[in-house]
Amino acid sequence: MKRFTLNDLGLFDRGPDAVFDNIVDLVHQTVLAPIALVSVIDDKNERQVFKASRGLCREHPEVCSTPLSLSLCNEVRLRSGPLVIPDLSRDPEFRDHPARHEMGVSAYLGAPLKGPADDMIGAVCAIDTTPRIWSERDRKCIEKLADLGSQQVLLRAALQTLKLIA
C-alpha cells in the first residue's frame, strides 16, 4: 500500500477541518480543559501543527505550529500510548520541559493519533494551565476521541487509495 504523506491526507497545512474541529470541541466540552488540540507531526519530524485547536490558535494565531522541542504531543507519539501528567512542575521527567516554561503548560493529557500504517502521526490532547488530576473518565474520553481521529485518517487513506485505482 502506498505511504501517503500528511499533506496527501489533508492533514497538514490545509487550514481548518470540520471533523477535527468537532473532536477538539468534544475534548473541550467533556474534559473541561482550557486548551484542546489535535496535533500532527510533519513528515520531516521538524514541527507539530495544530490541525484543530480550542483555547490556543484562535486566541494566539501565531501559535498554530511549534517546534518539536515544545511538543508534549510528540512525547505521546514516541511512546505510542497515552500520556498523563497532572503537574509538570512535580514530574521529574517533564519539570524542565520547554512547554512548561515557554507555553505555561501545567497539566497534560494526550492519546496518540494513528496513521494508515498504524504509525503514530500526532495526538489528541487536553492541556491545563494549572495542575489537575485527570480522571479515568477524562482519560477514556481522550483515548476514544483519538481513536475517532485515527479512524478519520484511515478513511482519508482509503479514499486516496480508491482515487489511485480509479
C-alpha positions in Angstrom: 0.0 0.0 0.0 1.3 3.5 -0.9 2.5 5.5 2.0 0.6 8.8 2.0 2.1 12.0 3.4 0.1 14.1 5.8 -0.5 16.6 3.1 -1.9 13.8 0.8 -4.4 13.1 3.5 -5.4 16.8 4.0 -3.8 16.8 7.5 -1.0 19.3 7.0 -1.0 23.0 6.0 -4.6 22.8 4.7 -6.4 25.0 7.1 -9.5 24.2 9.3 -11.1 20.8 9.2 -14.6 20.2 10.5 -14.0 16.7 11.7 -11.0 17.5 13.8 -12.7 20.8 15.0 -15.5 18.6 16.2 -13.1 16.3 18.1 -11.4 19.3 19.9 -14.9 20.7 20.7 -15.8 17.4 22.3 -12.5 17.3 24.2 -13.0 20.8 25.4 -16.6 20.2 26.5 -16.2 16.8 28.1 -12.8 17.2 29.8 -13.3 20.9 30.6 -9.7 21.8 30.0 -9.0 25.3 28.7 -6.9 24.0 25.8 -7.8 21.1 23.5 -5.7 20.1 20.4 -5.4 17.7 17.6 -1.7 17.9 16.5 0.1 16.2 13.7 3.9 15.9 13.3 5.2 16.9 9.9 6.7 14.3 7.7 10.2 15.6 8.3 9.8 15.4 12.1 10.6 19.1 12.5 7.4 20.6 13.9 3.9 19.9 15.1 1.0 21.6 13.5 -2.3 22.0 15.3 -4.9 20.6 12.9 -7.6 21.7 15.3 -7.5 23.8 18.4 -9.7 25.3 21.2 -8.2 27.8 23.6 -4.9 28.3 21.7 -4.8 29.1 18.0 -7.9 31.3 17.9 -6.6 33.4 20.7 -2.9 33.2 19.5 -2.9 32.6 15.7 0.8 32.8 15.7 1.0 29.6 17.7 -0.6 27.2 15.3 2.5 25.2 15.0 5.5 24.7 17.3 9.0 23.1 17.0 9.1 19.6 18.4 11.2 20.8 21.3 8.0 22.4 22.7 5.8 19.4 21.9 4.3 17.1 24.5 2.2 15.6 21.8 5.4 14.3 20.2 6.1 12.5 23.5 2.7 10.7 23.1 3.7 9.8 19.5 7.1 8.5 20.6 5.6 6.4 23.4 2.8 5.1 21.1 0.4 5.4 24.0 -1.4 7.9 26.3 0.5 10.4 28.4 -1.0 11.7 31.6 0.8 14.5 33.5 -1.1 16.0 36.4 1.6 18.6 37.2 4.6 19.1 35.0 6.4 21.0 37.8 6.4 17.9 40.0 7.1 15.3 37.3 10.8 14.5 37.2 10.7 13.7 33.5 8.8 16.9 32.5 9.6 19.6 35.1 12.1 21.2 32.8 10.2 20.7 29.6 10.1 23.8 27.4 6.3 23.6 27.1 6.0 24.3 30.8 8.4 27.3 30.7 7.6 28.8 27.3 3.9 28.0 26.9 2.7 27.8 30.5 1.6 24.2 30.3 0.9 22.8 33.8 -1.1 19.6 33.2 -1.3 17.5 30.0 -3.4 14.5 28.9 -2.9 13.1 25.4 -3.6 10.0 23.3 -1.9 9.0 20.0 -3.4 9.8 16.6 -2.5 6.9 14.3 -1.8 6.9 10.6 -2.9 4.4 8.0 0.1 2.1 8.6 -0.7 2.2 12.4 2.2 4.7 12.7 1.9 7.5 15.3 1.4 10.8 13.5 0.3 13.1 16.3 -2.0 13.3 19.3 -5.4 14.4 20.6 -4.8 16.2 23.9 -6.2 18.4 26.7 -3.9 21.0 28.4 -4.5 22.9 31.6 -2.6 26.0 32.8 -2.9 24.8 36.4 -2.1 21.4 37.8 -5.0 19.0 37.8 -5.8 15.4 38.5 -7.1 13.8 35.3 -10.0 11.4 36.0 -10.4 8.0 34.5 -13.4 9.4 32.5 -11.0 12.2 31.1 -8.5 9.5 30.1 -11.1 7.3 28.4 -12.6 10.3 26.6 -9.2 11.4 25.2 -8.5 7.8 24.1 -11.9 7.4 22.4 -11.6 10.7 20.6 -8.1 9.9 19.4 -9.5 6.7 18.1 -12.2 8.6 16.2 -9.5 10.8 14.8 -7.4 7.8 13.8 -10.4 6.3 12.0 -10.8 9.5 10.1 -7.2 9.3 9.0 -7.8 5.7 7.8 -10.9 6.8 5.8 -8.8 9.5 4.1 -6.1 7.0 3.2 -8.7 4.6 1.8 -10.2 7.4 -0.2 -6.8 8.3 -1.6 -6.2 4.6 -2.5 -9.5 4.5 -4.3 -8.6 7.6 -6.3 -5.4 5.9 -7.4 -7.2 2.8 -8.5 -10.0 4.6 -10.4 
